[in-house]
């Protein structure tokens, strides 16, 4: 057993795991009760598990807890119900959510993009989200939501 402290959504959390190489996703969901990041493929290929570590989007299903020494932000920490992140507001306004499974990854990857490139082109957004899978087909609404969020800042 190993006990580790990490900063998640602005709060220090102490977690005890059997194996320090436990995927960050499992710690976030099972130990800390955060359900924004989702288990999708388990291979880091679909994007459903995306979180930010020190401001950079990472796939938490393939990131071992032992590799995380910085600040972790999940979808729950991006904004609040009373003060949502511009992307969260834009996804609601554009009705970009259908089943909701991919939305965590789409928003977290887009937030990383907008932090690096506040005024991305449509092609920039498509390229950034190319490795985030959505089976419901709301790609056009997702694209419009990211463009709306970029225009609002």
C-alpha positions as CSV (number, residue, x, y, z in Angstrom):
1,X,0.0,0.0,0.0
2,X,1.2,3.5,-0.8
3,X,-0.3,6.8,0.3
4,X,0.1,9.7,-2.1
5,X,-1.0,13.4,-1.8
6,X,-2.0,15.2,-5.0
7,X,-3.7,18.5,-5.8
8,X,-7.0,17.9,-7.6
9,X,-9.3,20.8,-8.6
10,X,-7.5,23.1,-6.2
11,X,-7.7,20.8,-3.1
12,X,-5.1,18.5,-1.7
13,X,-6.2,14.9,-1.6
14,X,-4.5,12.0,0.1
15,X,-5.1,8.6,-1.5
16,X,-4.0,5.1,-0.6
17,X,-3.5,2.6,-3.4
18,X,-2.2,-0.9,-3.6
19,X,0.1,-0.1,-6.6
20,X,1.6,3.4,-7.2
21,X,1.2,2.6,-10.9
22,X,-2.6,2.5,-10.6
23,X,-4.0,4.6,-13.4
24,X,-4.8,8.2,-12.4
25,X,-8.3,7.6,-13.9
26,X,-9.1,4.9,-11.3
27,X,-7.9,7.1,-8.4
28,X,-10.0,10.1,-9.6
29,X,-13.2,8.0,-10.1
30,X,-12.9,5.3,-7.4
31,X,-11.0,7.1,-4.6
32,X,-12.1,10.7,-5.1
33,X,-15.6,10.2,-6.6
34,X,-14.9,12.4,-9.6
35,X,-16.9,11.2,-12.6
36,X,-16.1,13.7,-15.3
37,X,-13.3,11.6,-16.7
38,X,-14.7,8.4,-18.2
39,X,-13.3,5.0,-18.9
40,X,-13.5,4.5,-22.6
41,X,-10.9,2.4,-24.3
42,X,-8.3,2.0,-21.5
43,X,-5.6,2.6,-24.1
44,X,-5.4,6.4,-24.2
45,X,-6.9,6.5,-27.7
46,X,-10.5,7.7,-27.3
47,X,-10.0,10.7,-25.1
48,X,-12.9,10.1,-22.7
49,X,-10.6,10.1,-19.7
50,X,-8.8,13.4,-20.5
51,X,-7.8,15.6,-17.5
52,X,-5.3,18.4,-17.2
53,X,-2.0,17.9,-15.3
54,X,-0.3,21.3,-14.8
55,X,-2.5,22.7,-17.6
56,X,-1.8,20.1,-20.2
57,X,-4.3,17.6,-21.4
58,X,-3.3,14.0,-20.6
59,X,-5.1,10.7,-20.9
60,X,-5.6,9.6,-17.3
61,X,-6.3,5.9,-18.2
62,X,-2.7,5.4,-19.2
63,X,-1.1,7.9,-16.7
64,X,0.1,6.1,-13.6
65,X,-0.5,7.9,-10.3
66,X,3.2,7.7,-9.6
67,X,3.9,9.9,-12.7
68,X,1.6,12.8,-11.4
69,X,3.4,15.4,-9.3
70,X,1.5,18.5,-10.4
71,X,-1.9,20.0,-10.2
72,X,-4.7,17.9,-11.7
73,X,-7.9,19.5,-13.0
74,X,-10.9,17.4,-14.0
75,X,-14.1,18.6,-15.7
76,X,-15.6,19.2,-12.3
77,X,-12.7,21.7,-11.5
78,X,-12.9,23.5,-14.8
79,X,-15.9,25.6,-13.8
80,X,-18.8,25.6,-11.4
81,X,-22.5,25.5,-11.8
82,X,-22.7,29.2,-10.9
83,X,-19.6,30.1,-12.9
84,X,-19.1,27.6,-15.7
85,X,-16.0,27.7,-17.9
86,X,-16.8,29.3,-21.3
87,X,-16.5,25.9,-23.0
88,X,-19.0,24.4,-20.6
89,X,-21.4,27.2,-21.3
90,X,-20.9,26.9,-25.1
91,X,-21.5,23.2,-25.1
92,X,-24.8,23.8,-23.3
93,X,-25.8,26.7,-25.6
94,X,-24.9,24.6,-28.8
95,X,-26.6,21.5,-27.4
96,X,-23.4,19.6,-28.2
97,X,-24.1,16.8,-25.8
98,X,-26.0,13.7,-26.9
99,X,-25.0,10.7,-24.9
100,X,-22.4,12.7,-23.0
101,X,-19.7,10.0,-23.0
102,X,-17.1,11.9,-25.0
103,X,-17.9,15.3,-23.7
104,X,-15.4,15.2,-20.9
105,X,-12.6,14.6,-23.3
106,X,-13.9,17.1,-25.9
107,X,-14.1,19.9,-23.3
108,X,-10.8,19.1,-21.6
109,X,-8.9,18.8,-24.9
110,X,-10.5,22.0,-26.2
111,X,-9.6,23.8,-23.0
112,X,-6.0,22.9,-23.5
113,X,-6.2,24.1,-27.1
114,X,-7.8,27.5,-26.1
115,X,-5.1,28.0,-23.4
116,X,-2.4,27.6,-26.0
117,X,-4.3,29.2,-28.9
118,X,-7.2,31.5,-27.8
119,X,-8.4,32.1,-31.4
120,X,-8.1,28.8,-33.2
121,X,-9.3,28.3,-36.8
122,X,-11.9,25.7,-37.5
123,X,-9.1,23.5,-38.9
124,X,-7.1,23.9,-35.7
125,X,-10.1,22.7,-33.6
126,X,-10.7,19.7,-36.0
127,X,-7.0,18.8,-35.8
128,X,-6.9,19.1,-32.0
129,X,-10.0,16.9,-31.5
130,X,-9.2,14.3,-34.2
131,X,-8.1,11.8,-31.6
132,X,-11.2,12.3,-29.4
133,X,-13.8,9.8,-30.4
134,X,-17.6,10.5,-30.5
135,X,-20.0,7.8,-31.5
136,X,-23.1,9.9,-31.4
137,X,-22.2,12.2,-34.2
138,X,-22.4,15.6,-32.6
139,X,-19.2,16.6,-34.2
140,X,-20.6,19.7,-35.8
141,X,-22.2,20.9,-32.6
142,X,-19.0,20.3,-30.7
143,X,-17.0,22.3,-33.3
144,X,-19.5,25.2,-33.0
145,X,-19.3,25.1,-29.2
146,X,-15.5,25.4,-29.3
147,X,-15.7,28.2,-31.8
148,X,-18.3,29.9,-29.7
149,X,-16.1,29.6,-26.6
150,X,-13.1,31.0,-28.5
151,X,-15.2,33.9,-29.7
152,X,-16.4,34.7,-26.2
153,X,-13.0,35.2,-24.8
